[in-house]
């Protein structure tokens, strides 16, 4: 595998591995639909994630009480709940610890 192929694979693994966090952080700004997330991830990360993966993550977050969906005219839009806002706040407050963890993955070997 080439270096480029390895980086592409790692890129996809990171985005998919943190998809729940990515969705929660995106909802800080405004409500979004499943299609909006597919488009956002494609535009921002140049990665096409299946709608099935997106919707299963949205349903998981909804069952956990972190987001809530409301049916609009043509699509279901998702917003953060109070618990979701609290989770986002915790993510933001612990970002330095998270970055340290990621760096440790590369320098501990």
ChimeraX attribute file (.defattr): number of C-alpha atoms within 10 A of each C-alpha:
attribute: neighborCount
match mode: 1-to-1
recipient: residues
	/A:1	5
	/A:2	7
	/A:3	8
	/A:4	9
	/A:5	10
	/A:6	11
	/A:7	11
	/A:8	12
	/A:9	11
	/A:10	12
	/A:11	15
	/A:12	16
	/A:13	12
	/A:14	10
	/A:15	16
	/A:16	17
	/A:17	11
	/A:18	10
	/A:19	19
	/A:20	16
	/A:21	16
	/A:22	15
	/A:23	23
	/A:24	23
	/A:25	18
	/A:26	17
	/A:27	21
	/A:28	14
	/A:29	10
	/A:30	10
	/A:31	17
	/A:32	18
	/A:33	21
	/A:34	21
	/A:35	14
	/A:36	12
	/A:37	21
	/A:38	18
	/A:39	16
	/A:40	17
	/A:41	18
	/A:42	13
	/A:43	11
	/A:44	8
	/A:45	12
	/A:46	12
	/A:47	17
	/A:48	13
	/A:49	17
	/A:50	9
	/A:51	13
	/A:52	10
	/A:53	13
	/A:54	21
	/A:55	16
	/A:56	12
	/A:57	17
	/A:58	24
	/A:59	14
	/A:60	14
	/A:61	19
	/A:62	18
	/A:63	11
	/A:64	12
	/A:65	14
	/A:66	20
	/A:67	24
	/A:68	19
	/A:69	18
	/A:70	12
	/A:71	10
	/A:72	9
	/A:73	7
	/A:74	6
	/A:75	13
	/A:76	15
	/A:77	19
	/A:78	21
	/A:79	23
	/A:80	26
	/A:81	17
	/A:82	12
	/A:83	13
	/A:84	22
	/A:85	18
	/A:86	13
	/A:87	17
	/A:88	21
	/A:89	13
	/A:90	11
	/A:91	16
	/A:92	12
	/A:93	11
	/A:94	11
	/A:95	11
	/A:96	11
	/A:97	11
	/A:98	13
	/A:99	10
	/A:100	10
	/A:101	11
	/A:102	11
	/A:103	11
	/A:104	11
	/A:105	9
	/A:106	8
	/A:107	7
	/A:108	6
	/A:109	5
